[in-house]
C-alpha cells in the first residue's frame, strides 16, 4: 500500500475520501427517494388506467369481451394504447388487448379473487420492465379479473438520467474537494513549516531564539508555546552548565596553582627539614580542599543525573541533631561560639540519614564560618502541626542582603568571594543542602537581614 509522505496529501485524501462516502450516501438516498416518488406517481397512473379499463370494458352480443371504442375520432383508442387482460375468477382468459400482445408479456393465470383484491407486481418482458395491476371488477352481472400493465422504462430512464448527472457531479466535486483540501491543509500547516524551519536553525549557540507563534489561541500556537518553554528551560540549563563548568574549573585551578607554586619554591633551594614539613602540610591542606570540592561536585553530578537513590528510614531528628552537635560543636568552640540545640517536639521523619545529615551539617558549618567570635548559633527542631518537621539554624553573622538572597543557593555563588575562600568554602554547601532537602520532598527557606544574622529553615514531611 502506497502511503503519501507528507501530511498535506494525506489530509487531502482523507478529506476527499470522507466527502466521497458522504456523497455516495447522499446519492443513494436521493436516488431511492426519487425512485420511490416516481414509483408512487407511476402506481397512481396505473390505478387510474385500471379504473379506465374497468369503465371501458363491455360485453359484445356474442358473449365476448372487449374495450369500448372512443366516440370521437380524436380520442385515443384505449385498447391500442394500454395492455389489458380480462380473466374469469376461475382462470379463463376473456380478453387480451393488442397492446398486451405487442408488449410480449406472458399470461400466467391470475390468482383467485379470494386471495387478492388489488395487487401491483413487477414483471419483465424480453425488452421492457412492466408494472401490472390486477384487481376484481364487475361487467354486467359477472365478476371478472382485470389486469392492466404499464411500461416502467420511463421511470428507469429518469433514474438513469439522475444517476448520470451524479456520475458527472460527484467525481468533479471530489476532485475540487481534493484540491481545496490540499490547499487548506497547506495553509493550516504553514505555521508548522515555519516552526520547523526556525527549529532547524536553533543550536547550542543560539538557544535564545524562539519559534514563531502565529496564533497563541489555537493548537499550533499552543504547541509553539510549549516548545518555546522547553527551549527556555534548555537555555537555562545550558547557561547553568556553562557557569558550573567555568566555576568548577576556576575553583580547581586555585588549589592546583597553589600546589604547583609550593612545589616549585621548595625545589629551588635547600631548606631545613622543618620548612619542608610546613610545605607538605600546606600541600595537604590544598589537597584536602580539592578532595572536598571533588566530592561535592560528584554529589551534585549524581543529583543532576538522577542516579542518586535515597535510602530512607524512620529517623529521629532530635537524636540526629544531638549527634551533629557532638562533633561539629568543636568547630564552634574553637571560635568561642556557643552551639545550642532546642527540641520542641519528638519529630520523626522518613529520610536518608546520610544525605539529610549532610544538609544540616552544611547549614551549621556556614553559620559557624560567617558568625563572629563569641556569638551564639541556635538550632531548633520541632513540628508544624502534624504535617511537617522543622529544622531551623539561626546565627548572628553578617546576614544576606536582598540582592544576594535570590542566588544564595546557586552553585559556586558567594556573597563575599575572598572571605569565603579564606574560610575554606567552595560555594557548593547551600546548593547541596537545597538539593538534599528537595530530594526528600521538603523545602528550605531563608530569613536574613544584613548585619543581623540569618535563619535557614528546613521543612520535610513528618513520618
C-alpha positions as CSV (number, residue, x, y, z in Angstrom):
1,X,0.0,0.0,0.0
2,X,1.4,3.4,-1.1
3,X,1.4,5.9,1.8
4,X,1.8,9.6,0.9
5,X,4.9,11.1,2.6
6,X,3.5,14.5,3.5
7,X,0.6,15.3,5.8
8,X,-1.0,17.7,3.3
9,X,-1.6,14.9,0.8
10,X,-2.9,12.6,3.4
11,X,-5.2,15.2,4.8
12,X,-6.5,16.0,1.3
13,X,-7.0,12.3,0.6
14,X,-8.8,11.7,3.9
15,X,-11.0,14.8,3.3
16,X,-11.9,13.6,-0.3
17,X,-12.5,10.1,1.0
18,X,-14.8,11.2,3.7
19,X,-16.6,13.6,1.4
20,X,-16.9,10.8,-1.2
21,X,-18.6,8.5,1.4
22,X,-20.9,11.3,2.3
23,X,-21.8,12.0,-1.3
24,X,-22.3,8.3,-2.0
25,X,-24.8,8.2,0.9
26,X,-26.5,11.3,-0.4
27,X,-26.6,9.9,-4.0
28,X,-28.1,6.6,-2.7
29,X,-30.6,8.4,-0.5
30,X,-31.7,10.9,-3.2
31,X,-31.9,8.1,-5.8
32,X,-34.0,5.9,-3.6
33,X,-36.3,8.9,-2.7
34,X,-36.6,9.9,-6.3
35,X,-37.3,6.3,-7.4
36,X,-39.9,6.0,-4.7
37,X,-41.6,9.2,-5.8
38,X,-41.6,8.1,-9.4
39,X,-43.0,4.7,-8.4
40,X,-45.8,6.2,-6.4
41,X,-46.7,8.6,-9.2
42,X,-46.5,5.7,-11.7
43,X,-48.7,3.5,-9.5
44,X,-51.3,6.3,-9.2
45,X,-51.4,6.5,-13.0
46,X,-51.6,2.7,-13.2
47,X,-54.6,2.8,-10.8
48,X,-56.3,5.4,-13.0
49,X,-55.7,3.2,-16.1
50,X,-57.2,0.3,-14.2
51,X,-60.3,2.3,-13.4
52,X,-60.5,3.4,-17.1
53,X,-60.1,-0.1,-18.2
54,X,-63.0,-1.2,-15.9
55,X,-65.2,1.6,-17.3
56,X,-64.4,0.8,-20.9
57,X,-64.9,-2.9,-20.5
58,X,-68.0,-4.2,-22.3
59,X,-69.6,-7.5,-23.3
60,X,-70.4,-8.0,-27.0
61,X,-73.6,-9.6,-28.3
62,X,-71.8,-12.8,-29.0
63,X,-70.7,-13.0,-25.3
64,X,-67.1,-11.9,-25.9
65,X,-65.4,-9.1,-24.1
66,X,-63.7,-6.0,-25.4
67,X,-63.0,-2.4,-24.9
68,X,-65.5,0.3,-25.8
69,X,-64.4,2.3,-28.9
70,X,-63.9,6.0,-28.5
71,X,-66.9,8.1,-29.6
72,X,-64.7,10.8,-31.1
73,X,-62.1,10.2,-33.7
74,X,-59.7,12.5,-31.8
75,X,-59.8,10.3,-28.7
76,X,-57.1,7.6,-28.4
77,X,-58.1,4.0,-28.5
78,X,-57.6,2.7,-25.0
79,X,-57.2,-0.9,-26.2
80,X,-54.5,0.1,-28.6
81,X,-52.6,2.1,-26.0
82,X,-52.9,0.1,-22.9
83,X,-52.0,-3.6,-22.3
84,X,-55.2,-5.1,-20.8
85,X,-56.3,-8.6,-20.0
86,X,-59.7,-9.8,-18.7
87,X,-60.0,-13.2,-16.9
88,X,-62.7,-15.1,-15.1
89,X,-62.1,-15.7,-11.4
90,X,-61.5,-19.3,-12.4
91,X,-58.6,-18.5,-14.7
92,X,-60.2,-18.4,-18.1
93,X,-59.0,-15.7,-20.5
94,X,-61.8,-13.5,-21.7
95,X,-60.0,-10.6,-23.4
96,X,-56.4,-9.5,-24.4
97,X,-55.8,-6.1,-25.9
98,X,-53.5,-5.7,-28.9
99,X,-51.1,-3.6,-26.8
100,X,-50.7,-6.6,-24.4
101,X,-49.8,-8.8,-27.3
102,X,-47.3,-6.3,-28.6
103,X,-45.7,-5.9,-25.1
104,X,-44.5,-9.6,-25.1
105,X,-45.8,-10.2,-21.6
106,X,-46.6,-13.7,-20.5
107,X,-50.1,-14.5,-19.3
108,X,-49.9,-16.6,-16.1
109,X,-53.3,-17.5,-14.7
110,X,-54.1,-14.8,-12.1
111,X,-54.7,-15.8,-8.5
112,X,-58.3,-16.1,-7.4
113,X,-60.1,-13.1,-6.1
114,X,-60.4,-14.8,-2.7
115,X,-56.6,-14.5,-2.4
116,X,-56.3,-10.9,-3.6
117,X,-58.3,-7.8,-4.3
118,X,-55.9,-5.4,-5.8
119,X,-52.2,-6.0,-6.4
120,X,-49.3,-4.4,-8.2
121,X,-46.3,-6.5,-9.2
122,X,-43.4,-6.1,-11.5
123,X,-42.8,-8.3,-14.5
124,X,-40.4,-8.2,-17.3
125,X,-40.8,-9.0,-21.0
126,X,-38.0,-9.6,-23.3
127,X,-37.1,-6.0,-23.7
128,X,-39.0,-4.0,-21.1
129,X,-39.9,-3.8,-17.4
130,X,-43.6,-3.5,-16.6
131,X,-45.8,-2.9,-13.6
132,X,-49.0,-4.9,-13.6
133,X,-52.1,-4.1,-11.5
134,X,-54.6,-6.9,-11.0
135,X,-58.0,-6.4,-9.5
136,X,-61.6,-7.6,-9.4
137,X,-64.4,-5.7,-11.1
138,X,-67.9,-6.4,-12.4
139,X,-69.1,-6.5,-16.0
140,X,-72.8,-6.7,-16.1
141,X,-73.8,-9.5,-13.7
142,X,-70.4,-11.3,-14.0
143,X,-67.4,-10.7,-11.9
144,X,-64.1,-10.6,-13.8
145,X,-60.4,-10.1,-13.0
146,X,-58.7,-7.2,-14.9
147,X,-55.0,-7.0,-15.5
148,X,-53.5,-3.6,-16.6
149,X,-49.8,-3.3,-17.4
150,X,-47.7,-0.2,-18.0
151,X,-44.1,0.1,-19.0
152,X,-41.5,1.3,-16.4
153,X,-38.9,2.3,-18.9
154,X,-39.7,6.0,-18.5
155,X,-39.2,5.7,-14.7
156,X,-35.9,3.9,-15.1
157,X,-34.9,6.3,-17.8
158,X,-35.3,9.2,-15.5
159,X,-33.4,7.4,-12.7
160,X,-30.6,6.7,-15.1
161,X,-30.5,10.4,-16.1
162,X,-30.3,11.4,-12.5
163,X,-27.5,8.9,-11.9
164,X,-25.8,10.2,-15.0
165,X,-25.9,13.7,-13.5
166,X,-24.5,12.4,-10.2
167,X,-21.8,10.4,-12.1
168,X,-20.6,13.7,-13.6
169,X,-21.0,15.9,-10.5
170,X,-19.6,13.5,-7.8
171,X,-16.2,13.0,-9.3
172,X,-15.9,16.6,-10.2
173,X,-16.8,17.5,-6.6
174,X,-14.3,15.1,-5.2
175,X,-11.5,16.5,-7.5
176,X,-12.4,20.0,-6.4
177,X,-12.6,18.9,-2.8
178,X,-9.2,17.2,-3.1
179,X,-7.5,20.4,-4.4
180,X,-9.4,22.5,-1.8
181,X,-8.4,20.1,1.0
182,X,-4.8,20.2,-0.1
183,X,-4.8,24.0,-0.2
184,X,-6.5,24.3,3.2
185,X,-4.1,21.7,4.7
186,X,-1.1,23.5,3.3
187,X,-2.4,26.8,4.7
188,X,-3.2,25.2,8.1
189,X,0.3,23.6,8.2
190,X,2.2,26.7,7.1
191,X,2.9,27.6,10.8
192,X,4.3,24.1,11.3
193,X,6.7,24.6,8.4
194,X,7.7,28.0,9.8
195,X,8.3,26.4,13.2
196,X,10.3,23.5,11.6
197,X,12.5,25.9,9.6
198,X,13.2,28.0,12.7
199,X,13.8,24.9,14.8
200,X,16.5,23.6,12.3
201,X,18.4,26.9,12.8
202,X,18.4,26.6,16.6
203,X,21.6,25.2,18.2
204,X,23.5,25.4,21.4
205,X,24.9,28.8,20.2
206,X,21.6,30.5,19.7
207,X,19.2,28.9,22.3
208,X,17.8,32.3,22.9
209,X,15.9,32.1,19.6
210,X,12.2,31.1,19.8
211,X,9.7,29.6,17.4
212,X,7.2,31.9,15.8
213,X,3.7,31.9,17.4
214,X,1.1,32.9,14.7
215,X,-1.9,32.4,16.9
216,X,-1.4,31.6,20.6
217,X,-5.1,30.5,21.0
218,X,-5.1,27.6,18.5
219,X,-3.5,24.2,18.8
220,X,-0.4,25.0,16.8
221,X,0.2,28.2,18.7
222,X,-0.1,26.2,21.9
223,X,2.4,23.7,20.6
224,X,4.8,26.5,19.7
225,X,4.5,28.0,23.2
226,X,5.2,24.6,24.8
227,X,8.3,24.2,22.6
228,X,9.4,27.7,23.4
229,X,9.0,26.9,27.1
230,X,11.2,23.8,26.5
231,X,13.8,26.0,24.8
232,X,13.8,28.4,27.7
233,X,14.4,25.6,30.1
234,X,17.2,24.2,27.9
235,X,18.8,27.6,27.6
236,X,18.7,28.0,31.4
237,X,20.2,24.5,31.8
238,X,22.9,25.2,29.3
239,X,23.8,28.5,31.0
240,X,23.9,26.8,34.4
241,X,26.1,24.1,32.9
242,X,28.5,26.6,31.3
243,X,28.6,28.6,34.6
244,X,29.1,25.4,36.6
245,X,31.9,24.2,34.4
246,X,33.6,27.6,34.4
247,X,33.2,28.0,38.2
248,X,34.4,24.4,38.8
249,X,37.5,25.0,36.6
250,X,38.2,28.2,38.5
251,X,37.8,26.5,41.9
252,X,40.1,23.7,40.9
253,X,42.7,25.9,39.3
254,X,43.3,27.9,42.6
255,X,44.5,24.9,44.7
256,X,46.4,23.4,41.8
257,X,48.3,26.6,41.3
258,X,49.0,26.7,45.0
259,X,50.3,23.2,44.9
260,X,52.5,24.0,41.9
261,X,53.9,27.1,43.5
262,X,54.6,25.4,46.8
263,X,56.4,22.5,45.0
264,X,58.5,24.8,42.7
265,X,59.6,27.0,45.6
266,X,60.5,24.0,47.7
267,X,62.6,22.6,44.9
268,X,64.5,25.8,44.1
269,X,66.7,25.8,47.2
270,X,67.8,23.6,50.1
271,X,66.0,24.4,53.3
272,X,65.8,22.9,56.8
273,X,63.6,19.9,57.4
274,X,61.0,22.0,59.3
275,X,60.5,24.1,56.2
276,X,59.7,21.1,54.1
277,X,57.3,19.8,56.7
278,X,55.4,23.1,56.5
279,X,55.3,23.0,52.7
280,X,54.0,19.4,52.8
281,X,51.4,20.4,55.4
282,X,50.2,23.3,53.1
283,X,50.1,21.0,50.2
284,X,48.0,18.5,52.2
285,X,45.6,21.3,53.1
286,X,45.2,22.2,49.5
287,X,44.7,18.6,48.6
288,X,42.1,18.2,51.3
289,X,40.3,21.3,49.8
290,X,40.4,19.7,46.4
291,X,39.1,16.4,47.7
292,X,36.1,18.1,49.4
293,X,35.4,20.1,46.3
294,X,35.6,17.0,44.1
295,X,33.3,15.1,46.5
296,X,30.8,18.0,46.4
297,X,30.9,18.1,42.6
298,X,30.4,14.3,42.4
299,X,27.4,14.6,44.7
300,X,25.8,17.3,42.6
301,X,26.6,15.5,39.4
302,X,24.8,12.4,40.7
303,X,21.9,14.5,41.8
304,X,21.5,16.1,38.4
305,X,21.6,12.8,36.6
306,X,19.0,11.3,38.9
307,X,21.3,8.3,39.7
308,X,21.4,9.0,43.5
309,X,18.9,6.8,45.2
310,X,17.9,7.7,48.7
311,X,17.8,5.1,51.4
312,X,15.0,6.4,53.6
313,X,14.4,5.2,57.1
314,X,12.4,6.4,60.0
315,X,14.7,8.9,61.8
316,X,14.5,10.9,65.0
317,X,15.6,14.4,64.0
318,X,16.4,15.5,67.6
319,X,18.7,12.5,68.0
320,X,20.4,13.4,64.7
321,X,20.9,17.0,65.8
322,X,22.4,15.9,69.1
323,X,24.9,13.7,67.3
324,X,25.8,16.5,64.9
325,X,26.3,18.9,67.8
326,X,28.6,16.5,69.5
327,X,31.2,16.6,66.7
328,X,30.7,20.0,65.0
329,X,30.4,21.8,68.3
330,X,34.3,21.6,68.4
331,X,34.4,24.0,65.5
332,X,32.2,26.4,67.3
333,X,34.3,26.1,70.5
334,X,37.5,26.9,68.5
335,X,35.9,30.3,67.6
336,X,34.5,30.8,71.1
337,X,30.9,30.3,69.8
338,X,28.0,28.7,71.6
339,X,26.1,26.0,69.7
340,X,22.7,25.1,71.2
341,X,20.0,22.6,70.2
342,X,16.4,23.3,71.2
343,X,14.0,20.4,70.8
344,X,10.3,21.4,70.7
345,X,8.9,18.0,69.9
346,X,10.0,14.5,69.0
347,X,9.9,14.9,65.2
348,X,10.2,11.7,63.3
349,X,10.8,11.9,59.5
350,X,11.4,9.3,56.8
351,X,14.8,10.5,55.4
352,X,18.1,9.2,54.2
353,X,20.2,9.8,57.3
354,X,23.4,10.4,55.4
355,X,22.1,12.9,52.9
356,X,19.8,14.8,55.3
357,X,22.6,14.9,57.9
358,X,24.9,16.5,55.2
359,X,22.3,19.2,54.5
360,X,22.0,20.1,58.2
361,X,25.8,20.0,58.7
362,X,26.3,22.4,55.7
363,X,23.9,24.9,57.2
364,X,25.5,24.7,60.7
365,X,29.0,24.9,59.2
366,X,28.1,28.0,57.2
367,X,26.6,29.5,60.4
368,X,29.9,28.9,62.3
369,X,32.0,30.3,59.4
370,X,30.1,33.5,59.0
371,X,29.3,34.3,62.6
372,X,31.7,36.4,64.8
373,X,33.6,35.0,67.8
374,X,31.6,34.8,71.0
375,X,28.2,34.6,69.1
376,X,25.5,32.0,69.6
377,X,24.2,29.6,66.9
378,X,20.8,28.2,67.8
379,X,19.4,25.1,66.2
380,X,15.7,24.3,66.7
381,X,13.9,21.1,65.8
382,X,10.2,20.6,66.0
383,X,7.0,20.0,64.1
384,X,4.5,22.2,62.3
385,X,1.3,20.6,63.5
386,X,1.1,17.0,62.1
387,X,2.4,17.7,58.7
388,X,6.0,18.9,58.6
389,X,9.1,18.6,60.6
390,X,11.2,21.8,61.1
391,X,14.9,22.1,61.5
392,X,16.0,25.8,61.9
393,X,19.5,27.1,62.1
394,X,19.9,30.7,63.3
395,X,23.1,32.6,63.5
396,X,24.3,36.1,64.4
397,X,26.5,36.5,61.4
398,X,26.9,39.0,58.6
399,X,23.5,38.4,57.1
400,X,22.5,38.4,53.5
401,X,21.1,41.3,51.6
402,X,18.2,41.2,49.1
403,X,20.4,41.4,46.1
404,X,22.2,38.1,47.1
405,X,19.2,36.3,48.6
406,X,17.8,35.2,45.2
407,X,21.0,33.5,44.2
408,X,22.3,32.3,47.6
409,X,21.5,28.6,46.7
410,X,23.3,28.8,43.2
411,X,26.4,26.7,42.8
412,X,29.7,28.5,43.5
413,X,27.8,31.6,44.4
414,X,29.4,33.6,47.3
415,X,28.4,36.8,48.9
416,X,32.0,37.6,49.8
417,X,34.2,35.6,47.5
418,X,37.6,36.4,49.0
419,X,36.4,35.8,52.6
420,X,34.7,32.5,51.5
421,X,37.9,31.1,50.1
422,X,39.8,32.1,53.2
423,X,37.3,30.2,55.3
424,X,37.7,27.1,53.1
425,X,34.3,27.3,51.4
426,X,33.7,26.2,47.8
427,X,30.3,27.8,47.3
428,X,28.5,24.4,47.0
429,X,27.3,23.8,50.5
430,X,24.0,25.5,50.2
431,X,23.4,24.0,46.8
432,X,23.9,20.6,48.2
433,X,21.7,21.4,51.2
434,X,18.9,22.6,48.9
435,X,19.1,19.5,46.7
436,X,19.1,17.2,49.7
437,X,16.0,18.8,51.2
438,X,14.1,18.9,48.0
439,X,15.0,15.2,47.3
440,X,13.1,14.4,50.5
441,X,10.0,16.3,49.3
442,X,10.8,19.3,51.5
443,X,11.6,23.0,51.2
444,X,14.3,25.2,52.6
445,X,13.6,28.8,53.5
446,X,15.8,31.8,54.3
447,X,15.2,34.9,56.5
448,X,18.1,37.3,56.7
449,X,19.0,40.9,57.0
450,X,22.5,42.5,56.6
451,X,24.5,42.5,59.9
452,X,21.5,40.9,61.7
453,X,22.2,37.2,61.1
454,X,20.5,34.6,59.0
455,X,17.9,31.9,59.7
456,X,17.7,28.9,57.5
457,X,14.6,26.7,57.9
458,X,14.2,23.1,56.6
459,X,10.7,21.7,56.3
460,X,10.2,18.0,55.5
461,X,7.1,15.8,55.8
462,X,6.7,14.0,59.1
463,X,6.7,10.3,59.2
